[in-house]
Amino acid sequence: MRLNQDTAKSSVWIILVAISVILTWAVVPLSQRTSKDVSRGYQELGLPKLSADYASFKAKTIDKVKLEIYYKILPGALQFQRRGDRYTASYELVLVIYDRKDRQLTGRTFQGEYSVDTYQETENIKSFTTNQAAFDVYSGDYRAELKLTDLTSGKSTIVELDINLSHFGYDVFALSDVEFAHDPGDSSGGRQFNKGDFRVIPSVTRAYGEDFPKLSFYYEIYLPAEQLSPLEVAYEIHHSSHHLVASETVAVSPAAKLTPVMGHLDVTDLAPGSYSLKVIASRKDRRESVEREFPFSISWSVLAMVRNDYDTAIEQLRYVATDKEMKALKEAQDVGERVRRWNQFWRSRDPTPGTVENELRDEYYSRLRYATLHFTYFGREGWRTDFGMVYVTYGPPDEIERHPFDLDSRAYQIWYYYGLKKKFIFVDTGYGEYQLRYPYDGDLRKYR
């Protein structure tokens, strides 16, 4: 059985569809194994369980730099245990900084607990905990190693971070690094992450998009005390192809030698890809300017696809939408109507309409992303291939039987779905692309 529902108008059909939705949620792999699939998604989607980033600012000691290292822990790195009404994991994080000769310079050890309210949150790729550590060091090149150990299972995850620190000069016009942020606000929310009047929660992965449509960032402007004249600051977003895609100019009035600034840019309409943020601060009275540029990314975003490549966004629904629904989506003319119809389409399939999450939609696009990452072949996107077609429709197979070197046949694979009593045979065309040879049934042939 595939995840496919016909829209019903009569009350009888509504009842039948409601029953079928419940049965589908219980039987079809796309919905039956949502929580397990989300957990597996850490590996399948290439999501790191532990991420790290850094930014540097002026230190109180004039000849040093304040290095801030940020880290983000996804719940997939930890084993949770139920304690009362909550689920809790305990961990230890060891952070060590090495100099260019690989000698240990400094470090710190943290022990903490990560608690969530529900079991589903322990497997949700949108859940995470973030923290930071600060060190005063000299400018130069360093390497940071972060080792996260789950204190329940004893399993460890290690990431490394290359660090380059420049000195900000003595009593000169300069800009700090940019700290990319999520959910910033004033400092009334607590002392953690406070910077002056701002509370800055680091965006460790520097990834924005559908979940984080606002690019927020913190930086500091340094000026000589006798030259605190008004500044004009330009924010520019450049695509990796180097062309300018967005810009905004703001006025800043420094009140001290160190002026903290929070910037915000709407990135809702940016297509997925690699970008950089350039900050250019200018002093009109002295015809002087300084600039810094830092990379970030727009993650794979369905809404960005709807706005920027609507034809592809519709085609990606080929494994879940009916012909009637595809036709209705194609008839939408303006961007607003396209987004409305797309949201309406997925709301009709939400298995838990009373919650913020739409598990069926999230799982579907997780499969599309996985197929794109792993099955793309010579410019043909992975979800368009036969591997992708089966994977998106039925999810990860229970077993894959590979035959790469049989003497009497071309290379082939057999995918088994034991719960569905299905198997699929893919044969190498001779050029590395695998085509579906079995079964030839009505479920899949129409997608070729």
N, C-alpha and C positions, 0 to 999 in steps of 0.2 A: 504494500500500500504506500502510495506517495502522499506527500503533504499537498493536497489539492482540494479545494472546496468550491462548490458552485454557490453563487449568491441566490438566495431564495426569497420570494416575495410573499407567498401565501403563508398562513400561520402553520399549516401542516409541515411545509418545507422548513420553516424556521425551527420547529421542534426537531425535525430530522437532522438538520444541520447542527443544532446545538448538541444532539446526541453524538453525531459524528465527530465533532470537535473534541468532546470528552474522550471518545474512543481513540481518536488519533493521538491525543496527548498521552494516552496510556500505552499505545502500541508502536507508533511510527518512531524510528530512531531519532529523527530530528527533534522530537519533543520528549520521547521517552527518556533519553539520556542527557537532557539539557545540563543538569548540574554536573554530571561526570564530564561531559564534553567541554564545559567551561573550564573545569579543572585541567583537562588535557590541553586546553588551548594555550597554556603558557608555553609548552614546547612546540605545539603545532603552528602557532602563529608567530613564533620567534620572539615572544615576549620575555624579557629578562626578569627573573625573580628578584634580582637585586640590581639597582641602577645607581650611578653616582655622577655628580657634576660638581663644578666649583666656580667661584668668582672671587676676585680680589679687590681690596679697598685700601685706603690709607690707614696705617696703623698709628697708634698713639706714640710709639717709638719712631722717631723721625726717619731712621735709616732702614726701617723694616716695612713689610707689607702684611696686611691682615688677610690671611687666606681662609676662606670659608668653604668647607666641603659638605655637600648635601648628599643624602642617600635616601633611596625609596625602596621599601620592602613590600613586595606583593605577597598576599597570603599563601600563594602556592609554594613559597619557600619554607613554610612552617607547618607543624603538625598541631592542630587545635584539640583541646580537651574541654569537655563541658564542666563548667564550674557554676553551680547554681543555675541561674537563668541565662548565663552568657557562655560564649566559647572563647577560650583564652589559649594563647601560645606564648611560650617563654623563649627568649633568644639572647645570644651574646654577639656583639659586633666588635671586632678588633680592627682599628684603623691605624695603619702604619705609613709614615711618609719617609721615602728614601731620596737621597740626593743623586746627582748625575753619576756618581761612582758607585751607586747602589748601596750606600751606607745608610743605616737607619738613622734618621734625623730626629724624629719625634713620633709620638703616637698616642693613642687613647683607646680605652676599652669601655664599652657601654653594655649594660645588661638591662633588658626591658621586657615588657609584656605587651602583647597586641590582643585586644579583646573586641569581639563583635557580638551583636545581639542575636543573630540567627546563623544556622548552619550554612544556609545559602551564601552568606557573605564570606564564609571561609573559602569558597570556591569561585567567587566573583572577581573577574579580571579588572573590574572597575573599583575594587576596594584596595586600599594601600595605606601604609603609614610612612610618614616622612620625618626626617630629623636632620640636624646639621651639627658640625663641630668647627671651631675657629682656632687658628694658630697664627702667631706672629712669627714670620720667617723673613729671611733676606730674599731679594729678587733672584730669579734664576730658574733652572729647569729641575723638576722633581717628578717623582712617581709615587702615587698613593695606592696602597693595596687595602681593600676592605674584605674582611672575611666574616661572613654571617653564619653562625652555628645555631641550629635549632636544638634547644636544650632538652627536648623530649626525645627526638629521634637520634640526635647526635650528628645529623647530616649537615654538611657545610656547603656554602656557595661563596665563590671568590670572584671579585671584579677588580680590575686595575684601571687607573686613571692617570693619563699623562698631563702634567701641569707645567705651564709656562707663566712666570710672574715677572712683570715689568715694574720698575720703580716709578712712582708718580711725580718725582721731582720735588724740589724744595721751593715752596712759595711761588709756584707757577700755575698758570691756567692749564687744567687737565681734567680728564674724565676717568672715572673708575671703570671697572668691568661692569657689564650688565648682568644682573641676576634675574633670570626669567622666573615668572611667578604664576601661581594659580590662586584664585579666591583671595585677593588682597583686601585689606581693610584697615581701619584705624587700629591703634595699639590697645584699645579698650578690651579686646578679646583675650588678653593674656600676655605674659612677658615673653613667651617663646616666639621666636622669629621677629621680635620687635626691632625696628630701625627708626629711631626718632619717633615721629608721630605715626609711622606706618607699621603695620603688621604684614610681613612679607613671607608667604608660604612658597618655598621654592618649587618650581616645575622642573624636577630633576631630569626628565627626559627631553625637555624643551619641545614637547609635542603638543600641538594644538589642533583644533578642528571641531568636529561635531560635539564632543563632550566639553570642550573648552574653546568656545568661539571667540573669546576675547583674549588677545595677546597682552598680557600685563608684564611689566618689567620695572625693576628698581635699579637706580644708579646714583652716583654722587658726582657733583661738580666741585672742583677745587679751584679757588681763586686767591690771589694775594689780598690781604686785609684791606689795603688802600684802594683796591680796584673792584669794588662790589657794584658795578654798574649793571643795568638790565641786560638780559641775554635773550637771544632768539635761538630756539632749539628745533631742529628739523628731525623728524623720524621718517626714515625711508625703508621700505621693504623691497628687497631685490630677489628675483627668482634666481635659481642656480645657473640659469642661462645668462645672468647678469643684467637682464632688463628690469627697469623699475616698474613695480606693480601697484604700489600704494605709497602715499606720503601725507604727512601732516606737520604743521608748524605750530609751536606753542611758545608763549612768552614766559620766561622765568626771571624772578627778581631775587637775586641772592641777598641773604641777610647776614651771612657769616662766611668764613673762609671755606667751610664745608656746607654744601647745600644738598640735602637728600631730595630726590625726585622720583615720583611714581608715574610711569607712562602707561597708556592704554590704547590699543588699536583693535578695531573690529576686523577679524580675519574670516568672517563667515563665508564670504564669496571666493576665497582663495581655493584653487584646486589643490588636491594632494600633491606633495612634492617637497623639495628642499629649498629653503629660503635663507636670507640673512637680514638682520635688522641693523641698520646704520643710524647712529646717533651723531648729529652734527651740531655742536654748540658754537654760536658766533657772538662776538662782542663788536657791536657796530661802532662804538666810539673809538676803538683801537684797530678796527679792520683785522681782527684776529679770530681764528676759529680752530677748534680741535674736533676730531672725530674718532669714533671707534665702531667696529663692525663685528657682529657675532652671529653664528649660524643657529637656525632653529628649523622645525619642520611642521608641515601641515599633515596630519595623519590621514589615513584612508577614511574619507567621510562620504557617506551616502548622500547627505543633503548637498554637499559640494558637487557631487556627480549630478544630482537633479538640477542644480542651478547652471552647471557648466557644460555638461554632456548628457542631456536628457535622453537622447536616443539610446546610449549605452546603459544608462540607469534603468530604462524600461527593459532592455534586452536581458539584463541581469536577473530579471524576475521570471524568465522563461521556464524555470524549473518549479515555480510555485504558483504562478498566476494562471487563471483561465484565459481563453482567447477573448472572452467578453471583457474581462478586466484589463487585459492588455490594450484592447481597442479604446476603452474609456480613458486610460492613461495617455494614450497617444493623441487623443483629441484635445487635451489641455493645451491652451495657447500661450498664456503668459506665465512667468515664473511663479507668481503667487498661486495661481490655480494648479500648477504642476506640483508644488510643495503640498498644497492642501489635499490633492487627490492621492499623492504618495502616502501621506500620513494617514489618510482615511483607509487606504488599502491595508496598511499594517495594523491599524486599530481593529479592523475586522477579524484579524487573526491573533490578537493578543489573548493568550490563555489565562492571563491574570489581569483583567482590565482595571481592577481596583488599585493596582500598584504602578509605580513609575516605570519599572522594567517591562520590556516586551521580550520575553525569553525566546520566543519563536523567531522574531526578527533578528535579534542579536546572534542567535545560533546560525541562522541562514547566512548572514554576512560574515560570520566567522569562517564558515565553510568556503565562501567565495574568496576570502582573503587567503586562506590556506591553499586553495587550488591555484590561485594566482602566484603564490610564492613557490609552489613545488611542482606545478605541472606546465608552466609556461614553456613553449617550444618555438624557438626561432621567430619571436615576435608575435606568436599566436598566444593570447592570454590563456592562462591555465584553466579558467572556468569554462572556456569554449571548447576545450579538448574532451575526448571521451573519458579520460581519467577524471577530469573536473566535473563532467556531467554526472557521473555515477557518485562521486564523492559529495557533491552539493546535494544531490537528491537523497542519498541514503546515509551519508555521514561516514566516519572512519570504519573501514571493514574490520570484522572481528579477527581475520587472519589474511595475510597475503602470502601466497605461494609463488615464489619467483623461479623462473627457469631461464637464466641468461645465456647458458652455454650448451644446450642440448644439441647433439650432433645431427639429429634427423629433423630439426625444425628451427624456425626462427625463434628468437627470444620471446617469451610470453610470461604473463602474470595471471594468476587466478585470485580474485578477491572473493572472500567468503563472508556472508552475512547469515550466521546461523539462526539468529532469532527470527529472521524473515524467510528463512529457507530459500535463500537466493545465492547464486554465485555468478560472477562476471569474468569472462576471459578476454584479455587484451593481448594482441599480438603486435610485435614490433614490425613496422612497415619496411624496415631495413635501413632507415635513416634516423632511428632513435625515437620516433613518434609511435606511440601505441594506439591501436584502434580496437574498438569493441567488436568482438566477433560473436559473442554469445552472452546473454540470450537476445534473440531478435524478437522482442515483444513490444506490444503497444505502449508500454510505459516509457520507453526511452527513444524509440526510433524517430518520433516526431521532433526531437530536439537536434537531430543531426543536421 
